[in-house]
């Protein structure tokens, strides 16, 4: 949230504003990283982990789905694979190797799936990704029941809450840096064109399938990593926990609320929704689904362009009035 | 007889899928709304039937006759109240597709949350005509035959409505050329609402039929909506014959795999089939390429 351009910074001449913004970002990041030493208690760290987790997931989701406008519901497929990989190899391999394996499997799966499905567009893709998550869930379930005969695994590794918190923070910085770099590359430009009009993109010579595939894999890699990082937090993992489809929907809501077309948009959406759900699921556990549905519909009907779009329009309007 | 067993099971399951998917193809192909809360309507109808049969002592066939108009009315209202603002906002352009997906996602959670609150996560069922009937040496519950008969009758009725009536002709015109339909005096939005309503009637009827022979729970709507979508896309959007063929394909694939391989792999087979069709024929079995 620290990374949000404050109205003051946006009003300044570009150079000075950007410098102030960067200073603000670094300071905010340092503050977040130092939080465990500043006397934050376990509850605060747990909330922080929750927010950072969704921050990583939503930003990684928007990395692919924002510019291309392909609404993916496969988030939990990759997240679950990451978590499950950690559960399977977590106690035999050193932790960095576990993360590498999770990353590798997610990226390979994304490449295989992407090759077959990124030709689909619109609704076809939404349905396919939604089904993909269920399919992976069922296959893992089937494999565990019939081949390894252990449904549900325990993961005991020597990783504390604070370490998870730091790993997620590092991952968030990684996603944001990657997103920033992509936006400044030829790939980023190609994706913008694809999002605006895929036919035009093909006609100007963009290899649309390759561009989409590359980004899908990058996005899936980060999501898988997030799953692996989160795995030690649960201790016990079974397919129903790791592949809970609600995660996909929450990520989608958060990214859309913030605005999926902006690098920091999803983060802007994560904070209010994560805090809202944290409060609500505590006090109304049985009404969670209903509230999820209402929040979803409220966003579609009242904030179609996301909070970022709302802020921008307001600033735009204010700027116009100022110049009169 | 193994062959008769498989044939009957495949036809019942496939017929149900085809019936449910026909409603969805009307909603998506004509009204242009990708309704993801479709499965929840199915499950709500199943629970409504359960309530009427076990608490009010209704006959399930009477419930079926009531659920068709009720489903029409409910869906017509959903279109009028919830979908119209989105249709107006997007001018029925490409934004409508994403917007309707998201809005009906919200509706899906809302309805499922209400169902969970009211009925919990358990499976429900009631007993209706469960005595076995002997067909060519194969035992089958009578309720399955009743369901198969009604599904075929409703499907045939829809086909006749669409091909033999003035209303049906207008509906097909909107499906094929929504921008040119107004030129011949068709009120596209009114027709869209009607098509959306007919889709709702079919799925409500499907829910009642489903409850006659399968146990159901509050959370299974999503799976049915997904299978219906797979059938619709496989068959070619807006194509009733495609629905029938794809629905039966899915029904038979599931029956065969569950019988001879492993019941845990039915979804995997569905998906493999879906992917295969999409890769070979991206517009579906009976779809035209440039829609």
Interface residues (C-beta under 8 A of the other chain):
Chain A: X69 X71 X116 X117 X119 X120 X122 X123 X124 X126 X127 X128 X130 X131 X132 X134 X135 X138 X139 X141 X142 X145 X146 X245 X249 X252 X256 X286 X287 X288 X289 X290 X291 X292 X293 X294 X295 X296 X297 X298 X299 X300 X301 X304
Chain B: X28 X34 X85 X86 X89 X94 X97 X98 X99 X101 X102 X103 X105 X106 X107 X108 X109 X110 X111 X112 X113 X114 X116 X117 X222 X223 X226 X229 X230 X233 X262 X264 X265 X267 X268 X270 X271 X274 X275 X278 X279 X282
